[in-house]
Amino acid sequence: MRGLLYSRTMIRVGTAGFTYRDWEGRVYPDPKPTGFDPLAYLAGYFRCIEMNVTFYRVPTAENVAGWIDRVDDDFRFLFKLYRGLTHGTEDEALPAYLDALEPARDRLGAILLQFPFFFRNTQPNRARLAQLADRLEGWPCALEVRDRSWLAPPALDFVRRLGLSLVDIDLPQAKESVPPGDWTTGPIGYVRLHGRNARAWFDRQAGRDAKYDYLYSDAELDEWVERIGNIAGATDATYVVTNNHFGGQAVANAFELARKLDLQTPAPPEVLQRSFPHLA
């Protein structure tokens, strides 16, 4: 990657979410000091965060303004679109969702449209995507799809025409899964690392924590460093989000990626170094 042309100022690394009980004593101090704020704490180390809460419920403008007040001006938020719009057809929720995001206009990296694995490249799904893209016009949007049918050149051209930036993902592989890559269709580069815990990922009985229980090795992260450089070289801004959250592994891997990408990031906190000695 050293020979690739890109600006490190274009790349931001962060985690997916910040409120996990299993991070206490591993990422966050335990006991927490009075007034401890996990969002402000992470914002002291990383330059972006992906907000999971907006996937599960439509926020209020007061919620969003409160988040903004807790970080500095250079910090960027990535908001997951409400699941009623990507996993359902609760179209009436979109105006309230966008109204809530108005306070974050200058701090917004992207709205993430995360569709389920069964969302294939079909005519009805194209129509649904086009409808959402039209209603989201004027907002920076990134699209995560998990079925490789969307990687066919005509499908990528379709996504490009809609003005959506394709998300490059890393997740356990099945026959029709989107493989790791460096595809770009818009001005935003977006990488999401979900982990490679295939056994739990494909087990319907496994809980959320088990599915995201994975620590990327040094060699596996190196695979992504070059891809991220390629993505950053083709986009205006690139966001790298670690979603292998269980036990704080996403935070450890985020620090490692920031270091590998030569980003200016403070040293990991001592509590994290005790949990992941290799960070030291």
C-alpha positions in Angstrom: 0.0 0.0 0.0 2.9 2.3 0.5 3.1 3.0 -3.2 -0.6 3.8 -3.6 -1.8 7.3 -4.1 -4.3 8.3 -1.4 -4.5 10.8 1.4 -4.5 9.5 5.0 -6.7 12.4 5.9 -9.4 10.8 3.8 -9.5 7.7 6.0 -11.3 7.4 9.3 -11.4 4.2 11.4 -14.0 3.5 14.0 -16.3 0.9 15.5 -19.9 -0.2 15.0 -21.6 1.0 18.1 -20.2 1.7 21.6 -22.7 0.4 24.2 -21.8 -3.2 24.9 -21.8 -4.7 28.4 -18.9 -7.0 27.5 -16.7 -4.0 26.8 -16.7 -3.0 30.5 -13.3 -3.9 32.0 -11.9 -4.7 28.6 -12.4 -1.5 26.6 -13.9 0.8 29.3 -12.6 1.1 32.9 -14.4 -1.0 35.5 -15.5 0.6 37.7 -16.2 3.6 35.5 -15.4 7.0 37.0 -18.2 9.4 37.8 -19.6 11.0 34.6 -17.9 8.5 32.3 -19.2 8.9 28.7 -18.4 6.0 26.4 -19.0 8.0 23.2 -16.7 10.8 24.2 -14.2 8.2 25.4 -14.0 6.4 22.0 -14.0 9.8 20.2 -10.8 10.5 21.9 -9.2 7.7 20.0 -11.1 7.3 16.7 -12.5 9.8 14.2 -15.8 8.2 13.4 -18.4 5.8 14.8 -21.3 3.9 13.3 -24.5 4.4 15.2 -26.4 1.1 15.6 -29.2 2.5 17.6 -30.7 4.2 14.6 -31.1 0.8 12.9 -33.4 -0.4 15.8 -35.4 2.8 16.3 -36.0 6.2 14.7 -34.0 8.8 16.8 -35.1 12.2 17.7 -33.3 15.5 16.8 -32.6 15.9 20.5 -30.9 12.4 20.5 -28.7 13.4 17.6 -27.9 16.9 18.9 -26.8 15.3 22.2 -24.4 12.9 20.4 -22.9 15.8 18.5 -22.3 17.8 21.6 -20.2 15.0 23.0 -17.5 15.0 20.3 -15.3 17.5 18.5 -15.9 19.2 15.2 -13.7 16.8 13.2 -15.6 13.7 14.3 -18.0 12.0 11.9 -21.1 9.9 12.4 -22.3 7.0 10.3 -26.0 6.4 10.8 -27.6 3.1 10.0 -30.9 3.5 8.3 -33.9 2.3 10.3 -34.5 -1.4 9.7 -38.2 -0.8 9.0 -37.0 0.8 5.7 -34.4 -1.8 4.7 -35.9 -5.0 6.2 -39.5 -3.8 5.7 -41.7 -1.2 4.1 -42.3 1.3 6.9 -42.0 4.1 4.4 -43.8 6.5 6.7 -40.8 6.4 9.1 -38.4 8.1 6.6 -39.4 11.8 7.1 -39.1 11.5 10.8 -35.7 9.8 10.5 -34.3 12.5 8.2 -35.7 15.3 10.3 -33.8 13.8 13.3 -30.6 13.7 11.4 -30.7 17.4 10.4 -28.5 18.5 13.4 -25.8 16.2 12.1 -25.6 17.5 8.5 -22.0 18.9 8.9 -20.9 15.8 10.9 -22.5 13.2 8.7 -20.2 10.7 7.0 -23.0 8.6 5.5 -26.3 7.0 6.0 -25.8 3.3 5.8 -28.5 1.3 4.0 -27.8 -2.3 5.2 -30.0 -4.9 3.5 -30.4 -8.5 4.6 -28.5 -11.4 2.9 -31.6 -12.4 0.9 -31.9 -9.0 -0.8 -30.8 -10.2 -4.3 -30.4 -8.3 -7.5 -34.0 -8.7 -8.7 -36.3 -6.2 -10.5 -38.5 -5.7 -7.4 -35.5 -5.1 -5.2 -34.1 -2.7 -7.7 -37.3 -0.8 -7.7 -37.3 -0.7 -3.9 -33.7 0.5 -3.9 -34.5 3.2 -6.5 -37.4 4.4 -4.5 -35.3 4.8 -1.3 -32.5 6.4 -3.2 -34.9 9.0 -4.7 -36.3 9.8 -1.2 -32.8 10.1 0.2 -31.5 12.5 -2.5 -29.2 15.1 -1.1 -28.0 12.8 1.7 -24.7 10.9 1.5 -25.7 7.2 1.3 -23.8 4.0 1.4 -25.3 0.6 0.4 -24.4 -2.7 2.0 -25.7 -5.8 0.2 -24.5 -9.3 1.0 -25.5 -11.3 -2.1 -22.9 -11.3 -4.9 -25.5 -10.9 -7.6 -25.1 -7.1 -7.0 -21.4 -7.4 -8.1 -22.4 -8.0 -11.8 -21.3 -5.0 -13.9 -24.9 -4.0 -14.8 -25.9 -4.1 -11.1 -22.9 -2.0 -10.1 -23.8 0.5 -12.9 -27.3 0.6 -11.5 -26.1 1.4 -8.0 -23.8 4.0 -9.4 -26.6 5.7 -11.3 -28.6 5.8 -8.1 -25.8 7.8 -6.5 -25.2 5.2 -3.8 -21.7 4.3 -2.6 -21.2 0.5 -2.3 -19.9 -0.9 1.0 -17.0 -3.4 0.9 -17.5 -6.0 3.5 -15.7 -8.9 5.2 -17.9 -11.7 6.5 -18.0 -15.5 6.6 -18.3 -16.8 3.1 -21.1 -18.9 1.6 -21.7 -19.7 -2.1 -23.5 -16.4 -2.9 -21.7 -14.1 -0.4 -20.1 -10.9 -1.4 -16.4 -11.6 -1.2 -13.8 -9.1 0.2 -13.0 -6.5 -2.5 -12.4 -2.9 -3.2 -15.4 -2.0 -5.4 -16.5 1.7 -5.4 -19.6 3.2 -7.0 -19.7 6.7 -5.5 -17.8 9.4 -3.6 -17.8 7.5 -0.3 -15.5 4.6 0.6 -17.0 2.4 3.2 -15.5 -0.8 4.7 -17.3 -3.0 7.3 -15.5 -5.9 8.9 -18.0 -8.3 10.5 -15.5 -11.1 11.5 -15.1 -14.6 10.1 -16.7 -16.8 12.7 -18.4 -19.0 10.1 -19.5 -21.7 12.6 -21.7 -19.3 14.6 -22.6 -17.1 11.6 -24.5 -19.9 9.9 -25.9 -21.4 13.1 -29.5 -20.2 13.5 -29.3 -21.0 17.2 -26.3 -18.8 17.8 -26.8 -15.4 19.4 -25.6 -12.0 18.2 -22.5 -12.1 20.4 -21.4 -15.5 19.1 -21.7 -14.4 15.5 -19.5 -11.4 16.0 -17.0 -13.2 18.3 -13.8 -12.9 16.1 -10.4 -11.3 16.3 -8.7 -10.6 13.0 -5.1 -11.7 12.8 -2.3 -9.5 11.7 -2.2 -11.2 8.3 -6.0 -10.8 7.8 -5.8 -7.1 8.5 -2.9 -6.8 6.1 -5.2 -8.1 3.4 -7.5 -5.2 4.0 -4.8 -2.5 4.2 -4.1 -2.6 0.5 -7.9 -2.7 -0.4 -8.5 0.3 1.9 -5.7 2.2 0.1 -7.3 1.4 -3.3 -10.7 2.5 -2.0 -9.4 5.7 -0.6 -7.6 6.5 -3.8 -10.9 6.3 -5.7 -13.2 8.2 -3.3 -13.5 11.5 -1.5 -13.6 10.0 2.0 -13.3 6.5 3.4 -14.7 5.0 6.5 -13.5 1.7 8.0 -15.8 0.2 10.6 -15.0 -2.9 12.7 -18.2 -4.8 13.7 -16.6 -7.8 15.4 -17.7 -6.3 18.6 -17.8 -9.1 21.1 -15.4 -8.7 24.0 -14.0 -5.5 22.6 -12.3 -7.2 19.6 -13.6 -4.5 17.2 -11.7 -1.9 19.2 -8.5 -3.8 19.3 -8.6 -4.4 15.5 -9.6 -0.7 14.9 -6.4 0.3 16.7 -4.3 -2.1 14.7 -5.8 -0.9 11.4 -5.2 2.7 12.2 -1.6 1.9 13.0 -1.2 -0.1 9.7 -2.7 2.8 7.8 -0.3 5.3 9.4 -3.2 7.3 10.9 -2.4 9.5 13.8 -4.1 7.7 16.6 -3.3 7.9 20.4 -1.9 4.7 22.0 -4.6 2.3 23.1 -5.8 2.8 26.7 -4.2 0.6 29.4 -7.4 -1.3 30.0 -7.5 -2.4 26.4 -3.8 -3.3 26.3 -4.3 -5.6 29.3 -7.2 -7.3 27.5 -5.1 -7.5 24.2 -1.4 -7.6 25.2 -0.3 -7.6 21.6 -1.5 -4.0 21.2 1.4 -2.9 23.5 
